[in-house]
Amino acid sequence: MKYGYARVSTTDQDLTIQKVALEKAGCQIIRGEKVSGTSREGRKELETLLEFLRDGDELVVTRIDRLARSMKDLQDIINTLQQKKVNLVCTEQPIDTSNAMGKAFLNMLGVFAEFETELRKERQLEGIAKAKSEGVYKGRKQTIDHQRVKDLNAEGLGVAEIMRLTGISKTHYYRVLTK
């Protein structure tokens, strides 16, 4: 049986193009989600598929970066599929793990997907550093009144009461007091 997996990174992106391609590839069941691919954390649809797949099934994705953005996650997913004797097929890339050539392409594209992610992170950090040096970027606006937390503490209120009154966590409470 063929199972499709579609993923986009943000909620404002659309899964339709991927789902249509997976239907054309013959997938009887398609699971999709809107979550980052840099980690398997929070990817419930992928986990459901990985649990459900059985010997002889095929997992179909449109591109390898829809499945994973890091080599470790990709290798973990591939190991899971291999243990279950499930093939991975990509509709837009020459990947089919039922043959040696497909396995080779899979590994190469996985390296490039991780490389692309790392480049994006570097560019983002460079942009933030530039914006900070120009006085444009100042970080996220403070949402907790740190002085109020300190004042409540000075009045002798306990941690639990201050947490209830301000809506902060215990970790944040102690962080405010150590600054």
FIPASE-925445 format. One line per 2 residues: number of its first residue (from 1); their letters; for each residue x, y, z of N, C-alpha, C. Coordinates in pm, whole numbers. Example, Ala and Ser with C-alpha at 12.3 -4.5 7.8 and 13.67 -1.06 7.14 Angstrom:
BEGIN
1 = AS = 1319,-569,780,1230,-450,780,1320,-330,780; 1285,-225,708,1367,-106,714,1290,3,787;
END
This chain:
BEGIN
1 = MK = 84,-117,0,0,0,0,89,124,0; 45,229,-68,120,354,-75,57,457,19;
3 = YG = 142,514,104,101,618,197,176,746,163; 106,858,160,169,985,130,186,1070,254;
5 = YA = 294,1149,253,318,1243,362,349,1379,302; 272,1480,342,292,1617,296,320,1705,418;
7 = RV = 412,1802,401,445,1891,512,484,2028,458; 436,2130,524,483,2267,502,525,2322,637;
9 = ST = 608,2426,635,666,2477,759,576,2570,838; 494,2647,769,414,2747,840,266,2731,809;
11 = TD = 185,2782,898,40,2765,885,-18,2843,767; 54,2944,718,1,3019,604,36,2955,470;
13 = QD = 114,2847,472,144,2773,350,36,2667,327; 27,2619,202,-80,2527,164,-24,2390,125;
15 = LT = -94,2286,164,-54,2148,134,-112,2095,3; -197,2170,-63,-273,2122,-177,-186,2066,-289;
17 = IQ = -82,2139,-328,3,2094,-440,67,1959,-407; 117,1945,-285,178,1818,-245,74,1706,-244;
19 = KV = -43,1734,-190,-147,1630,-181,-191,1583,-320; -202,1676,-415,-240,1640,-552,-131,1550,-613;
21 = AL = -5,1586,-593,106,1505,-646,107,1365,-584; 77,1357,-455,74,1227,-387,-43,1141,-435;
23 = EK = -156,1206,-462,-270,1133,-519,-234,1078,-656; -168,1160,-740,-126,1115,-873,-27,1000,-865;
25 = AG = 52,997,-757,149,889,-738,83,760,-690; -48,765,-664,-121,644,-626,-135,622,-478;
27 = CQ = -114,723,-398,-128,708,-252,-275,695,-215; -304,589,-139,-441,567,-94,-471,650,32;
29 = II = -370,668,115,-385,746,238,-277,854,238; -318,978,266,-225,1090,269,-241,1162,402;
31 = RG = -130,1181,472,-130,1256,597,-50,1383,573; -96,1494,626,-27,1620,608,-26,1701,735;
33 = EK = 76,1786,747,83,1873,864,160,2000,833; 134,2100,915,199,2230,901,287,2251,1023;
35 = VS = 413,2210,1009,508,2216,1119,649,2213,1062; 745,2269,1132,884,2273,1085,939,2133,1065;
37 = GT = 1025,2119,965,1087,1991,936,1226,1977,994; 1271,2075,1073,1406,2068,1129,1417,1968,1242;
39 = SR = 1304,1921,1291,1303,1823,1399,1178,1735,1384; 1182,1617,1442,1064,1530,1440,967,1566,1551;
41 = EG = 1010,1651,1642,928,1691,1755,800,1761,1707; 687,1716,1757,560,1779,1725,501,1738,1590;
43 = RK = 564,1643,1524,515,1599,1393,432,1472,1412; 311,1492,1461,223,1381,1499,180,1298,1379;
45 = EL = 155,1362,1265,111,1288,1146,221,1196,1096; 345,1244,1098,458,1160,1056,472,1042,1152;
47 = ET = 463,1068,1281,474,959,1379,364,856,1360; 243,902,1331,131,810,1306,163,721,1186;
49 = LL = 212,782,1080,247,703,961,357,602,992; 461,646,1061,573,557,1090,529,439,1177;
51 = EF = 433,461,1264,381,352,1347,295,257,1264; 222,311,1168,122,235,1093,180,154,977;
53 = LR = 292,203,917,349,137,799,390,-7,830; 369,-95,730,401,-237,744,489,-286,630;
55 = DG = 544,-402,646,629,-466,547,565,-460,408; 642,-408,311,594,-401,174,526,-269,137;
57 = DE = 496,-186,237,433,-56,209,536,40,149; 484,151,94,568,258,43,526,388,108;
59 = LV = 626,464,153,601,600,201,643,693,88; 550,778,44,575,866,-71,572,1011,-23;
61 = VT = 674,1086,-61,680,1231,-36,712,1299,-168; 683,1428,-178,715,1498,-304,864,1527,-313;
63 = RI = 925,1570,-201,1068,1598,-196,1121,1554,-61; 1248,1523,-56,1308,1473,68,1303,1577,180;
65 = DR = 1309,1706,146,1305,1808,251,1167,1821,315; 1065,1760,256,933,1754,319,934,1653,433;
67 = LA = 1026,1557,426,1036,1452,527,1129,1492,641; 1245,1550,608,1342,1587,711,1434,1697,660;
69 = RS = 1480,1780,751,1572,1889,719,1708,1869,786; 1724,1760,859,1854,1731,920,1890,1586,887;
71 = MK = 2020,1562,874,2066,1427,841,2029,1328,951; 2038,1371,1077,2006,1279,1186,1860,1234,1179;
73 = DL = 1769,1330,1161,1627,1294,1152,1601,1207,1030; 1663,1244,917,1645,1165,795,1695,1022,816;
75 = QD = 1813,1008,876,1868,875,900,1781,796,997; 1729,862,1099,1641,794,1195,1514,743,1124;
77 = II = 1456,829,1038,1336,791,965,1366,675,870; 1477,685,798,1517,579,704,1540,448,779;
79 = NT = 1607,456,894,1630,333,974,1498,271,1017; 1403,353,1058,1271,303,1096,1205,234,977;
81 = LQ = 1211,299,860,1151,241,740,1220,110,701; 1352,107,709,1426,-15,675,1390,-130,768;
83 = QK = 1379,-101,897,1342,-205,994,1205,-262,964; 1116,-177,916,980,-221,883,969,-275,741;
85 = KV = 1080,-270,666,1085,-314,526,988,-233,440; 995,-100,459,911,-5,386,1002,78,296;
87 = NL = 963,95,169,1041,177,76,997,322,82; 1092,410,58,1065,554,50,1076,595,-96;
89 = VC = 978,670,-144,977,719,-282,949,869,-280; 1025,944,-362,1001,1087,-380,950,1109,-522;
91 = TE = 845,1188,-534,787,1209,-668,866,1307,-753; 935,1404,-690,1007,1506,-765,1157,1484,-770;
93 = QP = 1206,1382,-705,1349,1352,-701,1369,1204,-729; 1485,1167,-785,1507,1026,-819,1540,940,-698;
95 = ID = 1446,935,-605,1466,857,-483,1364,746,-476; 1416,626,-466,1336,507,-444,1428,410,-371;
97 = TS = 1405,392,-241,1499,313,-160,1493,164,-188; 1415,124,-287,1414,-17,-324,1534,-51,-413;
99 = NA = 1611,53,-455,1730,26,-538,1849,110,-491; 1969,68,-530,2093,132,-485,2103,278,-528;
101 = MG = 2064,309,-651,2072,445,-702,1982,538,-619; 1863,494,-589,1771,574,-509,1825,599,-369;
103 = KA = 1889,499,-310,1949,516,-177,2063,617,-181; 2144,614,-286,2255,709,-300,2203,852,-313;
105 = FL = 2101,872,-397,2043,1006,-412,1982,1054,-280; 1920,964,-208,1859,999,-80,1963,1060,13;
107 = NM = 2076,993,28,2181,1042,117,2237,1176,71; 2258,1192,-60,2310,1318,-112,2211,1432,-87;
109 = LG = 2085,1410,-115,1985,1516,-97,1964,1548,50; 1979,1450,136,1969,1474,280,2078,1567,328;
111 = VF = 2199,1548,277,2311,1635,312,2281,1777,265; 2231,1792,143,2200,1925,90,2086,1992,167;
113 = AE = 1987,1916,210,1876,1974,287,1928,2031,419; 2016,1956,485,2073,2005,611,2162,2126,586;
115 = FE = 2241,2122,479,2329,2233,443,2248,2360,419; 2137,2347,347,2050,2460,320,1994,2519,449;
117 = TE = 1956,2435,542,1904,2482,671,2011,2559,747; 2133,2506,747,2242,2574,818,2275,2708,753;
119 = LR = 2273,2715,620,2298,2842,551,2191,2945,588; 2066,2900,593,1956,2989,628,1974,3045,769;
121 = KE = 2016,2960,862,2040,3004,1000,2151,3108,1004; 2260,3082,929,2371,3176,926,2327,3311,871;
123 = RQ = 2251,3310,762,2203,3435,702,2112,3509,800; 2028,3436,871,1939,3498,967,2019,3564,1079;
125 = LE = 2119,3494,1133,2201,3550,1240,2279,3672,1192; 2329,3667,1068,2399,3783,1011,2304,3902,999;
127 = GI = 2183,3877,956,2084,3984,943,2048,4045,1077; 2034,3961,1178,2003,4011,1312,2119,4094,1366;
129 = AK = 2244,4045,1347,2362,4119,1393,2370,4255,1325; 2343,4259,1195,2347,4385,1120,2239,4479,1172;
131 = AK = 2118,4427,1191,2008,4510,1240,2038,4564,1379; 2101,4483,1465,2137,4528,1599,2241,4639,1592;
133 = SE = 2341,4622,1503,2446,4723,1492,2392,4855,1439; 2284,4850,1363,2222,4971,1310,2113,5025,1402;
135 = GV = 2091,4956,1515,1992,5001,1611,1848,4971,1571; 1831,4888,1470,1697,4856,1420,1634,4742,1501;
137 = YK = 1714,4644,1537,1664,4524,1605,1694,4534,1753; 1593,4524,1833,1613,4531,1977,1560,4407,2048;
139 = GR = 1524,4307,1972,1468,4186,2031,1320,4199,2057; 1263,4095,2113,1121,4093,2143,1090,4188,2258;
141 = KQ = 977,4253,2252,936,4344,2358,908,4265,2485; 948,4322,2595,928,4258,2725,779,4251,2755;
143 = TI = 731,4133,2791,588,4115,2819,559,4111,2969; 661,4091,3049,645,4084,3194,710,4208,3255;
145 = DH = 639,4269,3349,691,4385,3420,788,4335,3528; 916,4337,3497,1017,4285,3590,1019,4361,3722;
147 = QR = 996,4491,3715,997,4571,3838,883,4529,3930; 767,4498,3872,652,4455,3954,685,4323,4025;
149 = VK = 751,4231,3954,790,4103,4015,883,4129,4132; 981,4218,4113,1077,4250,4221,1006,4318,4338;
151 = DL = 912,4408,4308,839,4476,4414,754,4379,4495; 685,4287,4426,603,4187,4496,690,4099,4584;
153 = NA = 808,4065,4534,901,3983,4612,947,4060,4735; 976,4189,4718,1021,4273,4829,912,4288,4934;
155 = EG = 786,4283,4892,673,4292,4986,656,4164,5067; 730,4059,5029,726,3935,5104,631,3830,5050;
157 = LG = 575,3853,4932,487,3752,4872,569,3629,4832; 506,3513,4838,572,3389,4801,577,3370,4650;
159 = VA = 658,3275,4608,676,3246,4466,544,3213,4399; 465,3125,4458,338,3082,4398,243,3199,4380;
161 = EI = 237,3287,4480,147,3402,4473,192,3499,4363; 322,3522,4353,375,3611,4249,350,3551,4111;
163 = MR = 367,3421,4098,339,3353,3971,193,3371,3933; 103,3357,4030,-41,3370,4003,-76,3513,3963;
165 = LT = -20,3611,4032,-52,3751,4005,4,3802,3872; 122,3752,3835,188,3805,3714,176,3714,3593;
167 = GI = 143,3587,3615,130,3493,3504,263,3439,3453; 369,3454,3533,500,3404,3489,525,3264,3544;
169 = SK = 622,3197,3486,661,3065,3534,761,3079,3649; 784,2969,3717,881,2969,3827,1020,3001,3773;
171 = TH = 1054,2944,3658,1184,2969,3597,1202,3117,3566; 1098,3178,3508,1105,3321,3474,1115,3405,3602;
173 = YY = 1044,3366,3706,1049,3437,3834,1193,3446,3884; 1262,3330,3887,1399,3329,3937,1494,3402,3842;
175 = RV = 1466,3397,3714,1547,3468,3616,1538,3619,3639; 1417,3669,3667,1396,3812,3692,1473,3855,3818;
177 = LT = 1470,3773,3921,1535,3810,4047,1687,3807,4039; 1741,3730,3947,1888,3723,3936,1946,3830,3844;
179 = K = 1862,3907,3779,1911,4014,3689,1940,4139,3766;
END
